[in-house]
């Protein structure tokens, strides 16, 4: 190898050695950022799971209450359903 090639290799090695601490700091910062985002996402996932469970419970409660009402007042339930159906048909069935 020629002297200029050897000098170039030494320069490259020095540059790589000088850059290593910067690369290590960047990698450390990137890992910390990933850990922070991961922690935030796991917290969000937990809250979404809890809200899903709450909504499911509320739906079951609402459905059961509705069934009980229909069992105890079938005639009223049918009349309310007919009235709502008629109103919706008038609102949605309008033609200009």
C-alpha positions in Angstrom: 0.0 0.0 0.0 1.2 3.5 -0.8 1.8 6.1 1.9 -1.2 8.2 0.9 -3.5 5.2 1.1 -2.1 4.4 4.5 -2.6 8.0 5.6 -6.2 7.9 4.3 -6.9 4.7 6.3 -5.5 6.3 9.4 -7.7 9.4 8.8 -10.7 7.2 8.4 -9.9 5.2 11.5 -9.5 8.5 13.5 -12.8 9.8 12.2 -14.5 6.5 13.1 -13.0 6.6 16.6 -14.1 10.3 17.1 -17.6 9.5 15.8 -18.1 6.5 18.1 -19.1 8.5 21.3 -21.6 10.5 19.2 -23.1 7.3 17.8 -23.3 5.8 21.2 -25.1 8.8 22.6 -27.5 8.8 19.6 -28.2 5.1 20.1 -28.8 5.6 23.8 -31.2 8.5 23.1 -33.0 6.4 20.5 -33.4 3.5 23.0 -34.7 5.9 25.7 -37.2 7.3 23.2 -38.4 3.9 22.2 -38.8 2.9 25.8 -40.7 6.1 26.6 -43.1 5.5 23.6 -43.5 1.9 24.5 -44.4 2.8 28.1 -46.9 5.4 26.9 -48.5 2.9 24.4 -48.9 0.2 27.1 -50.6 2.8 29.3 -53.0 3.7 26.5 -53.6 0.0 25.7 -54.6 -0.5 29.3 -57.0 2.4 29.3 -58.6 1.3 26.1 -59.1 -2.2 27.4 -60.7 -0.7 30.5 -63.0 1.5 28.5 -63.9 -1.4 26.2 -64.9 -3.5 29.3 -66.9 -0.6 30.7 -68.8 -0.1 27.4 -69.5 -3.8 27.1 -70.9 -3.8 30.6 -73.0 -0.7 29.9 -74.3 -2.3 26.7 -75.2 -5.5 28.5 -77.0 -3.5 31.2 -78.8 -1.4 28.7 -79.9 -4.5 26.7 -81.1 -6.3 29.8 -83.1 -3.2 31.0 -84.7 -2.9 27.5 -85.6 -6.6 27.6 -87.2 -6.2 31.0 -89.2 -3.2 29.9 -90.5 -5.0 26.8 -91.5 -8.0 29.0 -93.3 -5.8 31.5 -94.9 -3.4 29.0 -95.2 -5.1 25.6 -98.0 -3.0 24.2 -96.2 0.3 25.1 -93.0 -1.1 23.6 -94.7 -1.9 20.3 -96.4 1.5 20.1 -93.0 3.3 20.8 -91.3 1.2 18.1 -94.0 2.0 15.6 -93.8 5.7 16.4 -90.0 5.7 16.1 -90.2 3.8 12.8 -92.8 6.2 11.4 -90.8 9.2 12.4 -87.6 7.8 10.9 -89.4 6.9 7.7 -90.6 10.4 7.3 -87.2 12.0 8.1 -85.2 9.6 5.9 -87.8 9.1 3.2 -88.2 12.7 2.1 -87.6 13.3 -1.6 -86.9 16.8 -2.9 
